[in-house]
Amino acid sequence: MNMSDSNEIAKRQSVEEICALRDAALALYAEAWGHMEAADAAIKRAHATAAAALPGQSGHGSSTYFLRETIDKFYDAVKLPERDFWFATARRVTDVRIWSRLVQVTGIEMLMDVEAKKKFHDSLCEVPARDRRTNQLARPEDVNIVTDVTPENVRATIETLRGDQDVIFARGVANAFSKLDRRFKSHDGFKIGSRIILDMAFDGFGSWRYDRWMRDTIIDIERVFAVLEGKPIGYSYASIIQAVDNDRRGRGLSPAQSETVGEFFKVRVFKNGNAHLWFTRDDLLERVNKILASYYGEVIGDGRTAEADPFGNVKTTPAKRFGFYPTPDKLADDVIEQAYLRGSRSDDTAPRVLEPSAGTGNLALPAARQGARVTCVEVQPSLAQLLSATGRFERVYNMDFLALRPELTGLFDTVVMNPPFDLERDIDHVMHAMRFLKPGGRLVSIMAAGVTVRGTRKAEAFRALVKNLGGNFRDLPGGLFASVGTNVNTVMLTLTTRAQQKEAA
């Protein structure tokens, strides 16, 4: 996406002037501290002098009891907070307010999709209120200073966003649509109906619910369509939002129904707060589909599965790059937690754990640290050698996991896995892994989100099997694997086999 000249950033001098005023304000806060400190010392001397006139008296006397609340408030009126925290709070409050202004006057907000806006909003979280027990404006652990407002930091932020425009645009497309229709979250259901529903977009007073971010989502969708249409977009482009607000003006502070027709879709708002978007440009939706396909890459499902046995079409050829997308550390910890390995012992009674397609051992290593006896399977010789060199595993097989048989390895108590995602290979690998589990064994696998919504016979049969076993799919946050080369959305599968159903697997 190329931004037009009309979207150029505000002049540098205006930013520098804002930053200079910020620095001047902090200097004045520092000067004010000295006055506060002097006032605190003066009032303490006044209290001490007053107390000298009341020797031996403490608390409230009988004649002043009726003034006890006034007296208490008077003595508590001025209490000096701890110096460092007061300065930290002053800087944070100042920088938060200035950054909020700068995203508008510099055009930074224009470069943000709803995800970037959320992250920015979260970074400017409210400063904690005064803790009356300690008289501090904030606790030490709560004073998390945002990036200093300097011309260099402002320019760096702008340049970073401008350099990432194409990624931000594609991500905006993906995020805007994936949250509205689950087929888009799966990244391989590249068809969307003529209508999408935005739940609870409006509150009981008929106003936008800003905590739901639906307004910003609509802005993102319309911006996508405008860019694809080649229209120039300016600051906070949101013509349909403006039209909706105009149509709903004058309806009072109560739920109200309205319908607004825009250039790319119409918005119908109902009294229950839901908003329905009806798309009117199928040609632009088709282009959106292509952007989604490019953004998510080639990790898509295979719609050709039509054999009598839905699991018969096993992909035996290696996946692109061997489907190697290492499991991020935080996700690996989640997988191991779901595998219930805590309390394992490093002896013959410790559970046997299998990681197929082990890669760099991002699941196998934390399982071994839990005391499990771990076996790894890895097709790439270089990675298999690295796994063996750790000395942490019971056995490392350098081969294609789909060619391995349980007769060679024996059965396992647990399987933890992050299989290749493309062409439903994740289903093939999970089905094969189930053959290696003991009755009552547990399997935890990362899978492409498409497994939960695809209409292929293989996917439908797999979901039925998981349901029969009492298994569960849990959505994982988007972008977990972006740092290792794929934007595929993922889910976590957890299931426990049963003796009579293991044979069916």
N, C-alpha and C positions, 0 to 999 in steps of 0.2 A: 504494500500500500504506500503510495506516495502522497505526502501531505502537500497541499497547495500553498502558494506564497502567502495567502490570506491567513494561514495558521502560524505565521512566524512568531517567535517568542518576543516578548516585550523588550524594549531597549534595555541594555545592560545597566545604564545609569540609574534607571528607576529601581532596579533590583539592588544596586549598590547603595542607593539612598535609604531603602528600607533596611538593609543590613546595618548601615551606619546608625540609624535611629535605634535599632535593636541594641547595638553596642552601647549607645548613650544611655538607654534605659537601664541596662545592667549596671553601668557605672553609677547611676543615680540610686539604684537599689543598694549598691555597696555603701554609698554615702548615707542613705537612709538608715542602714544598720547601725552606724555610729550614733545617730540621733536616738534610735530606739534603745541602744545600749545605755546611753546617757540618761534617757528618760527612766529606764528600769532602775538604774542606780539612784536617781533622784527620788523616785517614789519609794524605794526601799528605805532611804534615809528619812523620808516623811513618816512612813509607818513606824520606824524605830523611835522617832521623836515622840509620836503620839503614844506609843506604848510606854515610854518613860514616864508619862503623866499618869499612868494607871498601874502603879507597882502592885504586884501580887494578884492582879485580876486577870483571869483567863476565861475564854468562852463568853457567853452572853449573860449579862446581869439581869436581875428581875425587872429593872426599869427600862432596859433596852431590848428585852426579848421580842417585843412586837416589831422591832426593826431588824431582826436577825437576817431576813432574806436580803434586805437592802445592804446591810453591812457585809454579808458574804459576797455579794456581787461586786461591791466596791473594792474589796481586797483582791478579788479575782480578776478585776477588769484588765489589768496589764500584767502579763506574764511573758517573759522573753523566751521564744522557742530556741532550740539548739541552733547555733550559727550556721554550720555547714548544711544542714537540711533545709534551713530557710533559704539559703542562697541557691541550693539545688532546685527547690520548688520554684523560686522566682525565675530561674533560667528556663525551667521546663514550661511553666505557664506562658512565658513570653514567646518561646520558640514554637510551642504548639499553635498559638494564635497567629503568629506570623506565617508559619508554614501553611496553615489553612487559607490564609489570604494569598500567599504566593502561588498556590496551585491554580488560582483563578487568574491573577494578573499576568503570570508568565505563560499561561496556556498549557501547563503541565497536565491539568485535568483532562484536557482535550485528547491527550495521548493515552489516557488510561481506559482500560475496559473495566467491567464491574469487579473483577478479581483484584486488579491493581488498586481500585478505589477502596475495596474492603481492607486490603493489607495496609494501605495508608491510614485509613480510619482507625484500624486496630493499633497502629503505632502511635496514634495521638490519643490514647485512652485517657480518661479523666484522671486528674491528680486526686489522690485520696483526700477526703475531708480531714479536718483537724481531729486528732485523737485527744479527747479531753482528759484522758487519764494521764497522758504524758505531756500534754500541751504542745505536741509537735504537729507541724503542718502535714507531715508524712512520715511514715516509718522508713527506716533505712532501706529495707528491701523493696519498698514501693517506689522509690525515687529513681526511675529509669529514664535518664535524660535522652531525648531525641537528638538526632543529628543537629549540630550547631547550624544556625542560619548564617551562612557566609556566602559571598558571591561565588566562591569556588565550589562549594557544596551544591548551591542552586544550579550552577551551570553543569556540574557533573551529573546531577539528577536528570536534568533536561536532556543532555546528550545521551545518557544511558537509555532513556525512554525512546528517544528519536532513533537510536541505533537498533532498538528492538521492535520497531514499528511493525514489521512484517509478522514477527512472532506474536506480538500482542494482538494484531488484527486476527490472525488465524485462531489464537487462543480465545479471543472474544467471540468468534463465530462458534467454536466448539463449546465453550461454556454457556453461551446464550441458549443454544439449542439442546445441549445434553441435559440441562436441568428441566427442560420443558417436556421432553418426550423421552422415555427410557430407551427407545430404540437408538436414539442418538448417543446416549451414554454408552451403549454397547459398541459404538463406533463402526458397526458393520450393518446396521439397519438403515440404509441410506434412502429411506422413504419416510416422509412425514405427512400426516393428514392435513386437510385444509384448515383444521382448527387445533389450537392448543389452549390449555386452561392455566391461568395463573391463580393459584389458590390464595385467598385472603389478601388480595392486593390492596383492598380498602378496609378501613376500620368501621366501627359502629356509627361514626359521625359522617361517613361518606367521604373521608379524606384518605389520601395515600398512606399506607403503612410503610414508613421508611425503614423499619427494622426488617421487613421482608425482602427489600431490595428489588421488588418487582418493577418499580418505576425505572430503576437503572437498567434492569434487564431489557425492558422494552426499548430504552434508549440505545442499548448495544445492538439490538436486532435491527432497529431502523437505521442506525449508522452503517451497519453491514450492508443493508440493501442499497443505501444511498451511494456508498463507495462503489459497489458492484455496478450501479447504474451510471457511474461516472459523474455524480453530482458533487459539487464542492460542499464541504461541511465545515462549520465554524465551531466556536466555543459552545459546548453543551448542546450539540445538535439534537433537537427533540421536538420536531414539529408536531408529531402525533400526540405527544404528552401535552403540549400547549393547547392543541385542539380539544383533547379530552377535558382539560381543566376549564376551558372556555364553555364547553357543552354542559359541564356540571356546575358552573357558577350560578349562584342564586337559588340553588335547591335546598339551602338550609343545612343545619348540622344534624343530618339524619341520613340513614341509608337511602340511596336513590339509584334508579336504573337509568342508564344512558347508553347511547350508541354513537360512535364517532367513526367516520370513514376517512382514511388517510390515503396516501399515494400507493402504499404497498400492502396494507391490510386495514381491516376495520376492527375496532375495539368495542366490545359490548360489555358493559359493567352491570352486574346484578346486585340486588339489595343484600345478598348474603356476603358481599365483599369480593366475590370472585370476578375475574375479568377473562373474557374469551377473546382470543385473537384469531381472526379469520384471514388467512393469506389469500391474496388475489393475484399474485405473480408467480405462476408455476415455473417460468423460465429462470427467475432468480433463485427459487428453491433448488433447482437442478444445479445451479452454479455453487450454491452453498454446499450441496452434497459433495461436489468435487473438491471443495476446499477441505471439508471434513476428512475425505479419503486421503488427501495429501498430508494433512496435519497428523493423522493417526498412522500413516504409513501403510504398509502392506499386510498388517496384522489383521486380516479379515477372515470371515468364515467361509466355508465351502458349501455352496448351495447345491452341489451335484450328488449329494448322498442319497441314493435311491435303491440300494440293495435291500433284499428281504431282511437281512440282518443289518440293522442301522449302525452297528458297531464294526461291521465287516470292512468298511473302507478305511483302513489304517494307513496313515501317511508314513511310509518307511524311508522315504528320501530325507536327507538332512534338511532342517529348516534353514532359512537364510541366516547367515552368521551363526548357525547352529542354535538359533533362538536364544543367544546368550545375552541376557539382560540381568546382571547381578542384582540380588535382592538388597535393597537399602537397609542399613543397620536397624533403623527404627522398626521397619516392617518385619525384619528377621526376628527381632525381639518379640513382636506380636505373635508371629507364627509359633515360636518356641513356647510362649505362654499358653497358647491354645492347644499345644501338644501335650500339656500336663506332664512335663518331665521333671518338675521340681522335686527334690528329695531323692534323686537317683543316686545309686552307690557305684563306685568304681570297682566292681567285682562281678562274679559270674551271675549274680542276681539282678544286675542293672539291666534296664530294658534295652533291647536291640532296636536301633533306629536306622532307617534307610533314607538317604537323600539321592534320588535319581537326578541325572543332569546336574551334578553338584557344582560345576563351574569353579569358582574360587572358594567354595566351602562356606558361603555366608550363612547358610542354615546349619550345615554340619558342624562347624566349629562351636557355635553357642550350644548346640545339643551335646557335644562332647564335654564342654565345660560344666554342663549340668550333671555329668557323671554317666551319661549313656554310652553304650558301646555302638559306635557309628560305622556304617558301611556306606561308601560313596561310589557312585557310578558317573563317569565323565568320558565323553567320546573324544574330546580334544587331548592329544597326548601331552602337550605342554602343561595344560592345566592339571591333568591327572598326575603328572610328575610332581607338581607343586603340592598337590594334596598329600601325596605319599610322603613327601619330604617333611611335612609337619610332624609326623609320628603320632598324630592324635587319633588316628582312625583304625578300626579293627581290620578293614580291608578296603582297598580302592580298586575298582574294576575299570580299566581303560577300554570302553566299548560303548556301543549304542545301547541305551537302556532297553529299547524295544526288542533287542536281540537276546537280552538276558532272561534266564529262566529261574524260577524259585527253587527248582531242584538243585541248582548249583549253589545258591546263597543260603537256603533255609528261609524260614519265615521270620517276620519282624513284628515287634510290638507296636511300632509307630513308623509312619512315613511322613516326612516333611519335604515339600517340593515346590519348585517354581519352574514349571515345564515351559517348552516353547509354546507361544500363543497362537501362531498363524495357522490358517486352514484347519482349525479344530484339532490341531495336534495336542492341545492341552487335554482334550477329552481322551484322546488315544493314550496319552501317558498316564492319566489318572486311572483309567480302566485297567491298564497293565499293572500299575502300582498296587491296585487292590488285590491282585493275585499273590502279592508278597506278604500280605498281612495275616497274622494269626486270627482265628475267630475272636471277635471282641477287640481287634486291633483298631488303632485310631489313625486317621489320615487328615493332614492339614495341607492344603494346596492353594497357591495363588493361581488364579485363572483369569482369562480375558472376560470382561463384563458381558460380552455377547453370549456367553454360555447360558445366561439367565433369560434371554429373550429371543434368540434365534428361532426361526421356524423350520430349520432343517430336521429331518427325521432323526439324525444322530443327536442333535441337541435336545430335542423333545424326549427321546428315549433316555438320555442321560439325566435330565431333570426328574423324570419319573423314577429312575433308579435311586437317585439321591433322596427323594422324598420317601421312598419305600424303606430306606435305611435310616430315616430320621435325621438326615444330614441337613446342613444349613449353609446358605450363601449369604455373605455379608459384604455390602458395598465398602470399598476402600476409597480414601480420598483421591481425587484426580491428581495427575502429575507426579505420582510417586516414582515413576521410572523415567521421568524426563531427563534427569541428569545422566542416565546411562544409555540414552539413545532412542527412547520410544515414548510417545504420549498416550499409549493405550490405557484405557480405563480398566480397572481390575476389581475382582471380588476375591474373598477368601472363602474357600470351601472347607468345612469341617464335617467329618462323619466318623461313625464307629461301626465296623462290620458286625454282622451276626452270623452265627455258624451256618444256619440253613440258607442264608442269602449269599454267603461268600462263594458257594459253588456256582451260583447264577452269574456272579461277576466274572 
